[in-house]
Amino acid sequence: MSEVQQQGGGGKGDGKVRSKKSSTKIDMTPMVDLAFLLLTFFMLTTTFNKPQTMEIIMPEKPKEEEDQPLVNEKKVVTLLLSKDDKIYYYVGITDPTVEVTDFSKDGIRKTLLDYNAAIKDMTVLIKPADNARYKNVVDILDEMNITNIKRYAIVDITPVDNNLIKKKDGGETATK
Amino acid sequence: MTPMVDLAFLLVTFFMLTTKFAPEEPVAVDMPSSTSEIRLPDTDILTITISKEGSVFFNMDGKYTRATLLGKMGDKYGQSFTPEETAKFALLPSFGVPMNALKGYLDLSPEDRKLVKQPGIPCDSVHNELQDWIVMSRISNPKLRIAVKGDGNANYPVVKEVIKTLVDRKVNRFNLITNLERTAKAKE
């Protein structure tokens, strides 16, 4: 802008020279403006791909055995996470019938939704076996979130549960 | 020429700003995905990384709190760190070396440090250094939030040890870092 009026009072003889000058010099203020605008825009809009998190709250360690809450065993669904992304599940505690499912949409999600509709105040116990992977645990916690189950807990697996898995596996191979 | 230089500077600035914050990790961690949409806060984060092989790595942000943390850990394990080592520790990315090897690890040059195979921080019931790191970090920075960043293929027993360590230290509330799942949520 400041360039335009530089030689305002010049004679006609300078006309050609001036026009040559004006053709080589480009006013780049708008471009720089645009560049800065873009820079500002990108700086403000770029999110640095922040990772998502799931918040989990573990129960406090009970001081004494008696402090543990009692749950009606008919309302307890136990999920055993095992290797090869398999889930073994059963209702109740005494003499349960174990079923196998997987992490697909028609697998555990459907099962959980069915149980959730059938059993009021259902409690889910998640017991990852030692050969389960971390992914399985996150997936099952996610399923809890999706199916809107409010009462669930991650519990250590017991030898009884391990036997149930073994028995189920043994029975399956026998029928095949 | 000048506009080109301008643009070049612009790009340089842009790329500098966007790439600088990617933290270098000693191990590649393939996080499992979830539908959770809570974002991890930027500051006051203690990250416990669990690699595919099951080694545990520790990281905490905050340069100054890290310096106090190292001092406290040094006191606890009867080791003293020089100011240079403390300065190096303050800028260290995630690390997974036991206390007795930490001093040697800090004395390495940054290039050599990348080549070292880190065994992970011991966190089994016999020899649990992770719990001391957690306790001392929380003393150094009471606002700390704890995040567990595990590889999807890590075996569960390691995760169980880490969670047990956290619960034993009365950390009942923590975050699991996941990727965002692209699939749609179930209809409700």
Interface residues (C-beta under 8 A of the other chain):
Chain A: M28 M31 V32 A35 L38 L39 F42 M43 T46 F48 K50 P51 Q52 T53 M54 E55 I56 I57 M58 P59 E60 K61 L81 K105 R109 L113 P128 A129 D130 N131 A132 R133 Y134 K135 N136 V137 V138 D139 L141 D142 N145 I146 T147 N148 I154 D156
Chain B: T2 P3 D6 L7 L10 T13 F14 L17 T18 F21 M31 P32 S34 T35 S36 E37 I38 R39 L40 D42 I50 A147 K149 G150 D151 G152 N153 A154 N155 Y156 P157 V158 V159 K160 I163 L166 V167 D168 K170 N172 R173 F174 N175 L176 I177 T178 N179 L180 E181 K185 A186 E188
